[in-house]
Each structure stands twice: as C-alpha cells, then as structure tokens.
Amino acid sequence: MKLYFADGGSTFFDYSRVGYDSCSLICQTEPFPQGVYSQSVDIDDRFTKQEAQSIGNTATSYVVSDGYELTRAVRHVERKWMLKKGWIEE
C-alpha cells in the first residue's frame, strides 16, 4: 500500500521566535490529482486503509513538529503499529 503526501498549502511564520516557522503536510491513501506535487511511501499491505491513514497522519506530525525526514517518519510509525499488532518483535 502507498501513502501519498503533499504540501498542505499553509505556512506559519512566527517572526518573534527564530526557528518556529512551520508548514503543513497532508496525507492520503489515494494519489493526488495530476499536477499536485506529492511524494509516496510504501507501507505494509496488511494495514487497512483506516490504519494506513492513521499511520500517515501521525507521520506528518513527526515531519512538521519534530523535523523527521518523511520516509523515516513513516517507517518509525509503521514499526510502532507492527509491534502493536504483533507482526514483529522488538
């Protein structure tokens, strides 16, 4: 299954605090319309669409709030879900 990520279209600039600028990122399980720049990341096919969407939404939070690289964020969240479901062991 693929998760598709694109710019959410809004950027917040906090001119009073250096380094607190942020952007938005959106995720969906279906490709964006042609002409929308997006990036896709593959995840395990055993996840339902709802689970995949939740993984993508959480990953966007890691990217925007914590500065994770997109693929690393998805892998991090995907691993947490796989551990929770018992598909893998630590």
C-alpha positions in Angstrom: 0.0 0.0 0.0 1.2 3.5 -0.7 0.7 6.7 1.3 0.8 9.9 -0.6 2.0 13.2 0.9 1.7 16.7 -0.4 2.1 20.2 0.9 -0.9 21.3 2.9 -0.8 24.8 1.4 -0.3 26.7 4.6 2.9 28.0 6.3 3.0 29.7 9.6 5.8 32.2 10.2 6.5 33.2 13.8 8.7 36.2 13.3 9.1 36.7 17.1 10.8 33.3 17.6 13.6 32.2 15.3 13.2 28.6 14.2 9.5 28.3 14.9 8.3 28.6 11.3 6.2 25.6 10.3 4.5 24.2 7.3 1.6 21.8 6.8 1.7 18.4 5.2 -1.3 16.3 4.2 -1.5 12.5 3.7 -4.0 10.3 1.9 -4.2 6.7 0.7 -5.2 7.7 -2.9 -2.9 9.6 -5.3 -3.4 13.3 -5.5 -4.7 14.8 -8.8 -2.3 15.2 -11.7 -0.3 18.4 -11.3 -0.1 18.3 -7.5 3.5 17.6 -6.4 3.4 14.7 -4.0 5.7 12.0 -2.6 4.7 8.4 -1.9 5.9 6.0 0.7 5.2 2.3 0.6 3.9 0.6 3.8 2.9 -3.0 4.6 -0.1 -4.2 2.6 -1.6 -5.8 5.7 -2.8 -2.5 7.1 -6.4 -1.4 6.4 -7.0 1.9 4.7 -8.0 3.4 8.0 -4.9 2.2 9.7 -2.7 3.4 6.8 -4.4 6.8 7.0 -3.7 7.0 10.8 0.0 6.0 10.2 0.2 8.8 7.6 -1.4 11.3 9.8 0.9 10.5 12.7 4.0 10.6 10.4 3.0 14.0 9.2 3.1 15.2 12.8 6.6 13.8 13.2 7.7 15.7 10.0 6.1 19.0 10.8 6.6 19.1 14.6 9.9 17.2 15.1 11.7 17.7 11.8 11.8 14.0 10.8 12.5 13.1 7.2 9.3 11.8 5.6 10.3 8.2 4.9 12.0 7.9 8.3 8.8 9.2 10.0 6.6 6.7 8.1 8.9 3.8 9.0 9.0 4.9 12.6 5.2 5.0 12.9 4.7 1.9 10.8 7.1 -0.1 13.1 5.1 1.0 16.2 1.9 -0.2 14.6 3.5 -3.5 13.5 4.8 -4.1 17.1 1.3 -3.3 18.5 -0.3 -5.8 16.1 2.3 -8.5 16.9 3.5 -8.7 13.4 7.1 -8.2 14.5 9.0 -8.4 17.7 11.5 -6.0 19.3 
